């Protein structure tokens, strides 16, 4: 199976289980003519929707332009795991940027998950939200690293972490691959596309407008910014660029500082409910501690959703099932030969530092991208912070914007092979347990 097949019952989306099971398959109109708004948001993924919802709640007029469909990119294709924190731990952030920045980012590190839970409750968004996550360790070294992360997290107010012994692993994942791990009671999982669609519906209910199939071709970053599409334009006081890995070359000063990376996901056919419950008794989502990690969880219709693998530069493997299913069977031999109903791929944006890049292109044009594999929660936070900044509360925005963002060595020509070399090295360390 490849990731390029369009969903047969949800045109414009890749053929994922999420697109197939989406609550709302309504196609929004394409932008035509010239419109005006206080804020124009580019991108209807998690970052853009979070920013737009923050702003319409404050009473601003908002227009969201999406090149494809709401949640078309990583926001509607990811593993659906609510993982707290960032792609680099607070200890690494402290060593790089100093204890003051680490304390400020640490104070925000649980907020993305809180935003999801708050919006689901406040607006009654139907997205199969479940609590709890399990980080599975293959080696004692990984256990020690988790213990160190736990101690650091607790200094920043995260009291929901508990270490798990080898004897307790089967409470969370009935697999013999792991030597222990750690649970996060503040983690969880959900249907990400339905969450995005739920946010979009709220935005529209509060007066915001969303246009699909309206790819942005040009952005005027001047004092009175405007955004141009093939059939229309938007004049606004501020523009928020939230295209991430699917931004393309519209703003090379943004896209040149990130690299698209694809990850692959599949879902089984619906399984016997008792079998699935025996494999994942707590209904927690699971991810392992390897550099190139696997992640999996139960779905509301009793499938096992299993993802993993990375391909730098956004290329897809020729056969996603052949690429992912062997690890599924290693984890759960009971599922050898199980039918795979859906398999898809999606790109996320990676920065060299693995820290999100957020800043201004001009006094009127802001951007956020590069969540580097932790986008489910960081997009919620950073979208909210973009909304705060253009409404006059830029303190938290300025903390993020002050973090240095570096170009990939070798530019676009060599960023993929050099990053692959690094990934090979860390993958080797995982396999050797060092």
TORKOL-4160 file (C-alpha; in steps of 0.2 Angstrom, whole numbers, padded with zeros to 4 digits, m for minus):
434
<pt num="1" X="0000" Y="0000" Z="0000"/>
<pt num="2" X="0006" Y="0017" Z="m0004"/>
<pt num="3" X="0001" Y="0034" Z="0004"/>
<pt num="4" X="m0004" Y="0043" Z="m0012"/>
<pt num="5" X="m0021" Y="0035" Z="m0014"/>
<pt num="6" X="m0035" Y="0048" Z="m0011"/>
<pt num="7" X="m0048" Y="0043" Z="0002"/>
<pt num="8" X="m0063" Y="0035" Z="m0008"/>
<pt num="9" X="m0076" Y="0043" Z="0004"/>
<pt num="10" X="m0067" Y="0059" Z="0009"/>
<pt num="11" X="m0060" Y="0067" Z="m0007"/>
<pt num="12" X="m0044" Y="0077" Z="m0005"/>
<pt num="13" X="m0037" Y="0067" Z="0010"/>
<pt num="14" X="m0025" Y="0053" Z="0009"/>
<pt num="15" X="m0033" Y="0036" Z="0011"/>
<pt num="16" X="m0031" Y="0034" Z="0030"/>
<pt num="17" X="m0042" Y="0027" Z="0043"/>
<pt num="18" X="m0044" Y="0044" Z="0050"/>
<pt num="19" X="m0051" Y="0051" Z="0034"/>
<pt num="20" X="m0062" Y="0036" Z="0032"/>
<pt num="21" X="m0069" Y="0038" Z="0050"/>
<pt num="22" X="m0070" Y="0057" Z="0050"/>
<pt num="23" X="m0086" Y="0064" Z="0058"/>
<pt num="24" X="m0087" Y="0078" Z="0046"/>
<pt num="25" X="m0083" Y="0076" Z="0027"/>
<pt num="26" X="m0090" Y="0093" Z="0022"/>
<pt num="27" X="m0079" Y="0102" Z="0009"/>
<pt num="28" X="m0077" Y="0120" Z="0013"/>
<pt num="29" X="m0078" Y="0133" Z="m0002"/>
<pt num="30" X="m0063" Y="0139" Z="m0011"/>
<pt num="31" X="m0058" Y="0157" Z="m0009"/>
<pt num="32" X="m0064" Y="0168" Z="m0023"/>
<pt num="33" X="m0063" Y="0187" Z="m0024"/>
<pt num="34" X="m0055" Y="0199" Z="m0011"/>
<pt num="35" X="m0060" Y="0198" Z="0008"/>
<pt num="36" X="m0054" Y="0207" Z="0023"/>
<pt num="37" X="m0051" Y="0201" Z="0041"/>
<pt num="38" X="m0042" Y="0206" Z="0056"/>
<pt num="39" X="m0031" Y="0190" Z="0055"/>
<pt num="40" X="m0027" Y="0178" Z="0040"/>
<pt num="41" X="m0021" Y="0161" Z="0045"/>
<pt num="42" X="m0012" Y="0151" Z="0032"/>
<pt num="43" X="m0014" Y="0132" Z="0036"/>
<pt num="44" X="m0029" Y="0123" Z="0044"/>
<pt num="45" X="m0019" Y="0111" Z="0054"/>
<pt num="46" X="m0017" Y="0110" Z="0072"/>
<pt num="47" X="m0006" Y="0126" Z="0074"/>
<pt num="48" X="m0017" Y="0137" Z="0062"/>
<pt num="49" X="m0033" Y="0130" Z="0070"/>
<pt num="50" X="m0027" Y="0133" Z="0088"/>
<pt num="51" X="m0022" Y="0151" Z="0083"/>
<pt num="52" X="m0038" Y="0154" Z="0074"/>
<pt num="53" X="m0049" Y="0148" Z="0089"/>
<pt num="54" X="m0039" Y="0158" Z="0101"/>
<pt num="55" X="m0042" Y="0174" Z="0091"/>
<pt num="56" X="m0061" Y="0171" Z="0087"/>
<pt num="57" X="m0063" Y="0168" Z="0106"/>
<pt num="58" X="m0056" Y="0185" Z="0109"/>
<pt num="59" X="m0068" Y="0193" Z="0096"/>
<pt num="60" X="m0057" Y="0195" Z="0081"/>
<pt num="61" X="m0062" Y="0192" Z="0063"/>
<pt num="62" X="m0052" Y="0178" Z="0056"/>
<pt num="63" X="m0050" Y="0169" Z="0039"/>
<pt num="64" X="m0041" Y="0153" Z="0038"/>
<pt num="65" X="m0034" Y="0147" Z="0021"/>
<pt num="66" X="m0030" Y="0129" Z="0018"/>
<pt num="67" X="m0021" Y="0123" Z="0002"/>
<pt num="68" X="m0030" Y="0106" Z="0003"/>
<pt num="69" X="m0042" Y="0100" Z="0017"/>
<pt num="70" X="m0044" Y="0104" Z="0035"/>
<pt num="71" X="m0031" Y="0092" Z="0044"/>
<pt num="72" X="m0024" Y="0087" Z="0027"/>
<pt num="73" X="m0006" Y="0086" Z="0033"/>
<pt num="74" X="0002" Y="0079" Z="0049"/>
<pt num="75" X="m0012" Y="0085" Z="0060"/>
<pt num="76" X="m0024" Y="0073" Z="0052"/>
<pt num="77" X="m0013" Y="0058" Z="0049"/>
<pt num="78" X="m0002" Y="0057" Z="0065"/>
<pt num="79" X="m0003" Y="0043" Z="0078"/>
<pt num="80" X="m0015" Y="0052" Z="0089"/>
<pt num="81" X="m0004" Y="0051" Z="0104"/>
<pt num="82" X="m0004" Y="0066" Z="0117"/>
<pt num="83" X="0014" Y="0066" Z="0122"/>
<pt num="84" X="0019" Y="0080" Z="0134"/>
<pt num="85" X="0034" Y="0091" Z="0132"/>
<pt num="86" X="0045" Y="0094" Z="0117"/>
<pt num="87" X="0056" Y="0084" Z="0105"/>
<pt num="88" X="0071" Y="0089" Z="0116"/>
<pt num="89" X="0070" Y="0087" Z="0135"/>
<pt num="90" X="0071" Y="0101" Z="0147"/>
<pt num="91" X="0088" Y="0096" Z="0153"/>
<pt num="92" X="0095" Y="0098" Z="0135"/>
<pt num="93" X="0085" Y="0115" Z="0133"/>
<pt num="94" X="0094" Y="0121" Z="0149"/>
<pt num="95" X="0111" Y="0116" Z="0143"/>
<pt num="96" X="0108" Y="0124" Z="0126"/>
<pt num="97" X="0099" Y="0140" Z="0131"/>
<pt num="98" X="0102" Y="0142" Z="0150"/>
<pt num="99" X="0091" Y="0139" Z="0165"/>
<pt num="100" X="0080" Y="0154" Z="0163"/>
<pt num="101" X="0074" Y="0149" Z="0146"/>
<pt num="102" X="0072" Y="0131" Z="0152"/>
<pt num="103" X="0061" Y="0136" Z="0167"/>
<pt num="104" X="0050" Y="0146" Z="0155"/>
<pt num="105" X="0048" Y="0133" Z="0142"/>
<pt num="106" X="0046" Y="0120" Z="0156"/>
<pt num="107" X="0032" Y="0130" Z="0163"/>
<pt num="108" X="0023" Y="0128" Z="0147"/>
<pt num="109" X="0027" Y="0110" Z="0143"/>
<pt num="110" X="0011" Y="0103" Z="0149"/>
<pt num="111" X="m0001" Y="0116" Z="0142"/>
<pt num="112" X="m0003" Y="0108" Z="0125"/>
<pt num="113" X="m0011" Y="0093" Z="0132"/>
<pt num="114" X="m0022" Y="0104" Z="0144"/>
<pt num="115" X="m0028" Y="0114" Z="0129"/>
<pt num="116" X="m0034" Y="0098" Z="0120"/>
<pt num="117" X="m0043" Y="0092" Z="0135"/>
<pt num="118" X="m0051" Y="0109" Z="0139"/>
<pt num="119" X="m0057" Y="0112" Z="0121"/>
<pt num="120" X="m0064" Y="0094" Z="0120"/>
<pt num="121" X="m0074" Y="0097" Z="0136"/>
<pt num="122" X="m0079" Y="0115" Z="0133"/>
<pt num="123" X="m0085" Y="0113" Z="0115"/>
<pt num="124" X="m0090" Y="0094" Z="0116"/>
<pt num="125" X="m0078" Y="0089" Z="0102"/>
<pt num="126" X="m0081" Y="0070" Z="0098"/>
<pt num="127" X="m0063" Y="0063" Z="0095"/>
<pt num="128" X="m0062" Y="0048" Z="0106"/>
<pt num="129" X="m0051" Y="0056" Z="0119"/>
<pt num="130" X="m0043" Y="0044" Z="0131"/>
<pt num="131" X="m0031" Y="0046" Z="0146"/>
<pt num="132" X="m0014" Y="0039" Z="0149"/>
<pt num="133" X="0002" Y="0035" Z="0139"/>
<pt num="134" X="0016" Y="0022" Z="0142"/>
<pt num="135" X="0034" Y="0024" Z="0137"/>
<pt num="136" X="0041" Y="0007" Z="0134"/>
<pt num="137" X="0060" Y="0003" Z="0137"/>
<pt num="138" X="0070" Y="m0011" Z="0128"/>
<pt num="139" X="0086" Y="m0009" Z="0139"/>
<pt num="140" X="0091" Y="m0004" Z="0156"/>
<pt num="141" X="0100" Y="0011" Z="0149"/>
<pt num="142" X="0083" Y="0017" Z="0142"/>
<pt num="143" X="0076" Y="0014" Z="0160"/>
<pt num="144" X="0090" Y="0025" Z="0168"/>
<pt num="145" X="0086" Y="0039" Z="0155"/>
<pt num="146" X="0068" Y="0038" Z="0159"/>
<pt num="147" X="0072" Y="0040" Z="0177"/>
<pt num="148" X="0082" Y="0055" Z="0174"/>
<pt num="149" X="0068" Y="0063" Z="0163"/>
<pt num="150" X="0056" Y="0059" Z="0177"/>
<pt num="151" X="0066" Y="0069" Z="0190"/>
<pt num="152" X="0068" Y="0083" Z="0178"/>
<pt num="153" X="0050" Y="0084" Z="0174"/>
<pt num="154" X="0045" Y="0084" Z="0192"/>
<pt num="155" X="0055" Y="0100" Z="0195"/>
<pt num="156" X="0044" Y="0108" Z="0182"/>
<pt num="157" X="0028" Y="0102" Z="0191"/>
<pt num="158" X="0024" Y="0086" Z="0181"/>
<pt num="159" X="0018" Y="0074" Z="0195"/>
<pt num="160" X="0009" Y="0062" Z="0183"/>
<pt num="161" X="0024" Y="0050" Z="0180"/>
<pt num="162" X="0027" Y="0033" Z="0187"/>
<pt num="163" X="0041" Y="0020" Z="0183"/>
<pt num="164" X="0035" Y="0003" Z="0178"/>
<pt num="165" X="0045" Y="m0013" Z="0182"/>
<pt num="166" X="0046" Y="m0027" Z="0170"/>
<pt num="167" X="0033" Y="m0037" Z="0180"/>
<pt num="168" X="0021" Y="m0023" Z="0178"/>
<pt num="169" X="0023" Y="m0020" Z="0159"/>
<pt num="170" X="0009" Y="m0032" Z="0154"/>
<pt num="171" X="m0003" Y="m0020" Z="0163"/>
<pt num="172" X="0000" Y="m0008" Z="0148"/>
<pt num="173" X="0006" Y="m0019" Z="0134"/>
<pt num="174" X="0006" Y="m0037" Z="0133"/>
<pt num="175" X="0022" Y="m0039" Z="0124"/>
<pt num="176" X="0038" Y="m0048" Z="0130"/>
<pt num="177" X="0050" Y="m0035" Z="0121"/>
<pt num="178" X="0051" Y="m0023" Z="0135"/>
<pt num="179" X="0061" Y="m0023" Z="0152"/>
<pt num="180" X="0050" Y="m0009" Z="0160"/>
<pt num="181" X="0045" Y="0009" Z="0156"/>
<pt num="182" X="0036" Y="0024" Z="0162"/>
<pt num="183" X="0018" Y="0029" Z="0162"/>
<pt num="184" X="0012" Y="0047" Z="0160"/>
<pt num="185" X="m0006" Y="0049" Z="0167"/>
<pt num="186" X="m0007" Y="0066" Z="0159"/>
<pt num="187" X="m0004" Y="0059" Z="0142"/>
<pt num="188" X="m0017" Y="0051" Z="0131"/>
<pt num="189" X="m0024" Y="0048" Z="0114"/>
<pt num="190" X="m0037" Y="0053" Z="0102"/>
<pt num="191" X="m0044" Y="0054" Z="0084"/>
<pt num="192" X="m0033" Y="0069" Z="0078"/>
<pt num="193" X="m0043" Y="0073" Z="0062"/>
<pt num="194" X="m0059" Y="0073" Z="0071"/>
<pt num="195" X="m0052" Y="0085" Z="0084"/>
<pt num="196" X="m0046" Y="0096" Z="0070"/>
<pt num="197" X="m0063" Y="0096" Z="0062"/>
<pt num="198" X="m0071" Y="0099" Z="0079"/>
<pt num="199" X="m0060" Y="0115" Z="0081"/>
<pt num="200" X="m0064" Y="0120" Z="0064"/>
<pt num="201" X="m0083" Y="0119" Z="0067"/>
<pt num="202" X="m0081" Y="0129" Z="0083"/>
<pt num="203" X="m0071" Y="0143" Z="0074"/>
<pt num="204" X="m0085" Y="0144" Z="0061"/>
<pt num="205" X="m0098" Y="0144" Z="0074"/>
<pt num="206" X="m0089" Y="0159" Z="0082"/>
<pt num="207" X="m0089" Y="0169" Z="0066"/>
<pt num="208" X="m0072" Y="0163" Z="0058"/>
<pt num="209" X="m0071" Y="0158" Z="0040"/>
<pt num="210" X="m0062" Y="0143" Z="0033"/>
<pt num="211" X="m0058" Y="0141" Z="0014"/>
<pt num="212" X="m0051" Y="0124" Z="0008"/>
<pt num="213" X="m0042" Y="0121" Z="m0009"/>
<pt num="214" X="m0035" Y="0138" Z="m0007"/>
<pt num="215" X="m0017" Y="0137" Z="m0008"/>
<pt num="216" X="m0007" Y="0152" Z="m0004"/>
<pt num="217" X="0004" Y="0158" Z="m0018"/>
<pt num="218" X="0011" Y="0174" Z="m0012"/>
<pt num="219" X="0011" Y="0184" Z="0005"/>
<pt num="220" X="0014" Y="0203" Z="0005"/>
<pt num="221" X="0023" Y="0205" Z="0022"/>
<pt num="222" X="0022" Y="0224" Z="0022"/>
<pt num="223" X="0013" Y="0236" Z="0035"/>
<pt num="224" X="m0004" Y="0231" Z="0027"/>
<pt num="225" X="m0001" Y="0212" Z="0023"/>
<pt num="226" X="m0011" Y="0203" Z="0010"/>
<pt num="227" X="m0012" Y="0184" Z="0005"/>
<pt num="228" X="m0015" Y="0179" Z="m0013"/>
<pt num="229" X="m0022" Y="0163" Z="m0019"/>
<pt num="230" X="m0026" Y="0157" Z="m0037"/>
<pt num="231" X="m0043" Y="0164" Z="m0036"/>
<pt num="232" X="m0043" Y="0177" Z="m0023"/>
<pt num="233" X="m0034" Y="0187" Z="m0009"/>
<pt num="234" X="m0036" Y="0192" Z="0009"/>
<pt num="235" X="m0031" Y="0209" Z="0016"/>
<pt num="236" X="m0028" Y="0208" Z="0035"/>
<pt num="237" X="m0019" Y="0217" Z="0049"/>
<pt num="238" X="m0009" Y="0202" Z="0053"/>
<pt num="239" X="m0005" Y="0185" Z="0044"/>
<pt num="240" X="0000" Y="0169" Z="0054"/>
<pt num="241" X="0009" Y="0157" Z="0043"/>
<pt num="242" X="0006" Y="0139" Z="0050"/>
<pt num="243" X="0010" Y="0128" Z="0035"/>
<pt num="244" X="0023" Y="0117" Z="0043"/>
<pt num="245" X="0030" Y="0103" Z="0032"/>
<pt num="246" X="0016" Y="0107" Z="0019"/>
<pt num="247" X="0021" Y="0125" Z="0017"/>
<pt num="248" X="0030" Y="0122" Z="0000"/>
<pt num="249" X="0041" Y="0136" Z="m0007"/>
<pt num="250" X="0029" Y="0151" Z="m0003"/>
<pt num="251" X="0041" Y="0157" Z="0010"/>
<pt num="252" X="0058" Y="0150" Z="0007"/>
<pt num="253" X="0065" Y="0160" Z="0022"/>
<pt num="254" X="0054" Y="0149" Z="0033"/>
<pt num="255" X="0054" Y="0132" Z="0023"/>
<pt num="256" X="0073" Y="0132" Z="0021"/>
<pt num="257" X="0075" Y="0130" Z="0040"/>
<pt num="258" X="0065" Y="0114" Z="0041"/>
<pt num="259" X="0065" Y="0097" Z="0033"/>
<pt num="260" X="0050" Y="0086" Z="0029"/>
<pt num="261" X="0051" Y="0069" Z="0037"/>
<pt num="262" X="0038" Y="0056" Z="0034"/>
<pt num="263" X="0032" Y="0043" Z="0046"/>
<pt num="264" X="0021" Y="0028" Z="0042"/>
<pt num="265" X="0005" Y="0022" Z="0050"/>
<pt num="266" X="m0007" Y="0007" Z="0048"/>
<pt num="267" X="m0022" Y="0000" Z="0056"/>
<pt num="268" X="m0028" Y="m0018" Z="0057"/>
<pt num="269" X="m0045" Y="m0024" Z="0053"/>
<pt num="270" X="m0057" Y="m0023" Z="0068"/>
<pt num="271" X="m0052" Y="m0036" Z="0081"/>
<pt num="272" X="m0061" Y="m0046" Z="0094"/>
<pt num="273" X="m0063" Y="m0033" Z="0108"/>
<pt num="274" X="m0057" Y="m0046" Z="0121"/>
<pt num="275" X="m0041" Y="m0049" Z="0111"/>
<pt num="276" X="m0037" Y="m0031" Z="0109"/>
<pt num="277" X="m0041" Y="m0027" Z="0127"/>
<pt num="278" X="m0029" Y="m0042" Z="0132"/>
<pt num="279" X="m0015" Y="m0033" Z="0121"/>
<pt num="280" X="m0017" Y="m0016" Z="0128"/>
<pt num="281" X="m0027" Y="m0018" Z="0145"/>
<pt num="282" X="m0026" Y="0000" Z="0151"/>
<pt num="283" X="m0031" Y="0007" Z="0134"/>
<pt num="284" X="m0015" Y="0018" Z="0135"/>
<pt num="285" X="m0006" Y="0024" Z="0120"/>
<pt num="286" X="0012" Y="0016" Z="0119"/>
<pt num="287" X="0028" Y="0022" Z="0111"/>
<pt num="288" X="0045" Y="0014" Z="0113"/>
<pt num="289" X="0061" Y="0023" Z="0118"/>
<pt num="290" X="0071" Y="0020" Z="0103"/>
<pt num="291" X="0078" Y="0034" Z="0092"/>
<pt num="292" X="0068" Y="0028" Z="0078"/>
<pt num="293" X="0053" Y="0023" Z="0088"/>
<pt num="294" X="0037" Y="0013" Z="0086"/>
<pt num="295" X="0020" Y="0019" Z="0093"/>
<pt num="296" X="0003" Y="0011" Z="0094"/>
<pt num="297" X="m0014" Y="0011" Z="0102"/>
<pt num="298" X="m0032" Y="0005" Z="0102"/>
<pt num="299" X="m0045" Y="0014" Z="0091"/>
<pt num="300" X="m0063" Y="0016" Z="0096"/>
<pt num="301" X="m0069" Y="0003" Z="0083"/>
<pt num="302" X="m0057" Y="m0010" Z="0090"/>
<pt num="303" X="m0042" Y="m0009" Z="0078"/>
<pt num="304" X="m0024" Y="m0008" Z="0082"/>
<pt num="305" X="m0016" Y="0007" Z="0075"/>
<pt num="306" X="0003" Y="0005" Z="0073"/>
<pt num="307" X="0015" Y="0017" Z="0067"/>
<pt num="308" X="0034" Y="0020" Z="0065"/>
<pt num="309" X="0049" Y="0022" Z="0054"/>
<pt num="310" X="0055" Y="0039" Z="0047"/>
<pt num="311" X="0060" Y="0044" Z="0030"/>
<pt num="312" X="0070" Y="0060" Z="0028"/>
<pt num="313" X="0065" Y="0072" Z="0014"/>
<pt num="314" X="0047" Y="0066" Z="0015"/>
<pt num="315" X="0049" Y="0051" Z="0004"/>
<pt num="316" X="0038" Y="0036" Z="0006"/>
<pt num="317" X="0043" Y="0018" Z="0006"/>
<pt num="318" X="0037" Y="0008" Z="m0008"/>
<pt num="319" X="0026" Y="m0003" Z="0003"/>
<pt num="320" X="0020" Y="0004" Z="0019"/>
<pt num="321" X="0013" Y="m0013" Z="0026"/>
<pt num="322" X="0029" Y="m0022" Z="0022"/>
<pt num="323" X="0039" Y="m0008" Z="0031"/>
<pt num="324" X="0028" Y="m0007" Z="0047"/>
<pt num="325" X="0020" Y="m0024" Z="0049"/>
<pt num="326" X="0036" Y="m0034" Z="0054"/>
<pt num="327" X="0038" Y="m0023" Z="0070"/>
<pt num="328" X="0019" Y="m0025" Z="0074"/>
<pt num="329" X="0021" Y="m0044" Z="0073"/>
<pt num="330" X="0037" Y="m0043" Z="0084"/>
<pt num="331" X="0028" Y="m0033" Z="0097"/>
<pt num="332" X="0012" Y="m0044" Z="0096"/>
<pt num="333" X="0016" Y="m0061" Z="0088"/>
<pt num="334" X="m0003" Y="m0065" Z="0092"/>
<pt num="335" X="m0007" Y="m0054" Z="0077"/>
<pt num="336" X="0003" Y="m0063" Z="0064"/>
<pt num="337" X="m0007" Y="m0063" Z="0048"/>
<pt num="338" X="m0020" Y="m0051" Z="0053"/>
<pt num="339" X="m0028" Y="m0041" Z="0039"/>
<pt num="340" X="m0022" Y="m0023" Z="0037"/>
<pt num="341" X="m0036" Y="m0012" Z="0032"/>
<pt num="342" X="m0027" Y="0005" Z="0030"/>
<pt num="343" X="m0009" Y="0011" Z="0028"/>
<pt num="344" X="m0004" Y="0029" Z="0025"/>
<pt num="345" X="0011" Y="0041" Z="0027"/>
<pt num="346" X="0012" Y="0059" Z="0032"/>
<pt num="347" X="0026" Y="0072" Z="0034"/>
<pt num="348" X="0031" Y="0082" Z="0049"/>
<pt num="349" X="0043" Y="0097" Z="0049"/>
<pt num="350" X="0060" Y="0094" Z="0057"/>
<pt num="351" X="0072" Y="0108" Z="0063"/>
<pt num="352" X="0090" Y="0106" Z="0065"/>
<pt num="353" X="0089" Y="0109" Z="0084"/>
<pt num="354" X="0073" Y="0098" Z="0085"/>
<pt num="355" X="0065" Y="0114" Z="0094"/>
<pt num="356" X="0050" Y="0123" Z="0086"/>
<pt num="357" X="0055" Y="0138" Z="0076"/>
<pt num="358" X="0043" Y="0153" Z="0080"/>
<pt num="359" X="0046" Y="0171" Z="0075"/>
<pt num="360" X="0041" Y="0186" Z="0064"/>
<pt num="361" X="0045" Y="0189" Z="0046"/>
<pt num="362" X="0039" Y="0207" Z="0048"/>
<pt num="363" X="0029" Y="0217" Z="0061"/>
<pt num="364" X="0013" Y="0210" Z="0053"/>
<pt num="365" X="0018" Y="0192" Z="0048"/>
<pt num="366" X="0021" Y="0179" Z="0061"/>
<pt num="367" X="0025" Y="0160" Z="0059"/>
<pt num="368" X="0027" Y="0144" Z="0068"/>
<pt num="369" X="0034" Y="0127" Z="0062"/>
<pt num="370" X="0046" Y="0113" Z="0065"/>
<pt num="371" X="0038" Y="0104" Z="0080"/>
<pt num="372" X="0050" Y="0089" Z="0076"/>
<pt num="373" X="0039" Y="0075" Z="0080"/>
<pt num="374" X="0030" Y="0082" Z="0095"/>
<pt num="375" X="0017" Y="0092" Z="0086"/>
<pt num="376" X="0001" Y="0085" Z="0093"/>
<pt num="377" X="0004" Y="0095" Z="0109"/>
<pt num="378" X="0016" Y="0109" Z="0104"/>
<pt num="379" X="0005" Y="0115" Z="0090"/>
<pt num="380" X="m0009" Y="0118" Z="0102"/>
<pt num="381" X="0002" Y="0128" Z="0113"/>
<pt num="382" X="0011" Y="0138" Z="0100"/>
<pt num="383" X="m0005" Y="0142" Z="0090"/>
<pt num="384" X="m0012" Y="0149" Z="0106"/>
<pt num="385" X="0004" Y="0159" Z="0108"/>
<pt num="386" X="0003" Y="0166" Z="0091"/>
<pt num="387" X="m0015" Y="0171" Z="0095"/>
<pt num="388" X="m0009" Y="0180" Z="0111"/>
<pt num="389" X="0005" Y="0189" Z="0102"/>
<pt num="390" X="m0005" Y="0197" Z="0089"/>
<pt num="391" X="m0018" Y="0202" Z="0102"/>
<pt num="392" X="m0005" Y="0212" Z="0112"/>
<pt num="393" X="0002" Y="0198" Z="0124"/>
<pt num="394" X="0019" Y="0194" Z="0116"/>
<pt num="395" X="0029" Y="0189" Z="0132"/>
<pt num="396" X="0028" Y="0170" Z="0129"/>
<pt num="397" X="0030" Y="0172" Z="0110"/>
<pt num="398" X="0046" Y="0182" Z="0113"/>
<pt num="399" X="0053" Y="0168" Z="0124"/>
<pt num="400" X="0051" Y="0156" Z="0109"/>
<pt num="401" X="0056" Y="0168" Z="0096"/>
<pt num="402" X="0073" Y="0171" Z="0105"/>
<pt num="403" X="0079" Y="0153" Z="0103"/>
<pt num="404" X="0091" Y="0152" Z="0089"/>
<pt num="405" X="0086" Y="0142" Z="0074"/>
<pt num="406" X="0100" Y="0135" Z="0063"/>
<pt num="407" X="0101" Y="0130" Z="0044"/>
<pt num="408" X="0104" Y="0112" Z="0040"/>
<pt num="409" X="0122" Y="0109" Z="0036"/>
<pt num="410" X="0124" Y="0107" Z="0017"/>
<pt num="411" X="0108" Y="0116" Z="0013"/>
<pt num="412" X="0094" Y="0106" Z="0004"/>
<pt num="413" X="0107" Y="0096" Z="m0006"/>
<pt num="414" X="0115" Y="0088" Z="0009"/>
<pt num="415" X="0103" Y="0089" Z="0023"/>
<pt num="416" X="0095" Y="0073" Z="0020"/>
<pt num="417" X="0110" Y="0062" Z="0018"/>
<pt num="418" X="0119" Y="0070" Z="0033"/>
<pt num="419" X="0103" Y="0068" Z="0044"/>
<pt num="420" X="0101" Y="0050" Z="0038"/>
<pt num="421" X="0119" Y="0047" Z="0044"/>
<pt num="422" X="0115" Y="0054" Z="0061"/>
<pt num="423" X="0100" Y="0043" Z="0062"/>
<pt num="424" X="0109" Y="0028" Z="0057"/>
<pt num="425" X="0122" Y="0031" Z="0071"/>
<pt num="426" X="0108" Y="0033" Z="0085"/>
<pt num="427" X="0099" Y="0018" Z="0078"/>
<pt num="428" X="0114" Y="0008" Z="0079"/>
<pt num="429" X="0116" Y="0013" Z="0097"/>
<pt num="430" X="0098" Y="0007" Z="0100"/>
<pt num="431" X="0102" Y="m0010" Z="0093"/>
<pt num="432" X="0118" Y="m0012" Z="0103"/>
<pt num="433" X="0110" Y="m0005" Z="0119"/>
<pt num="434" X="0123" Y="0008" Z="0122"/>
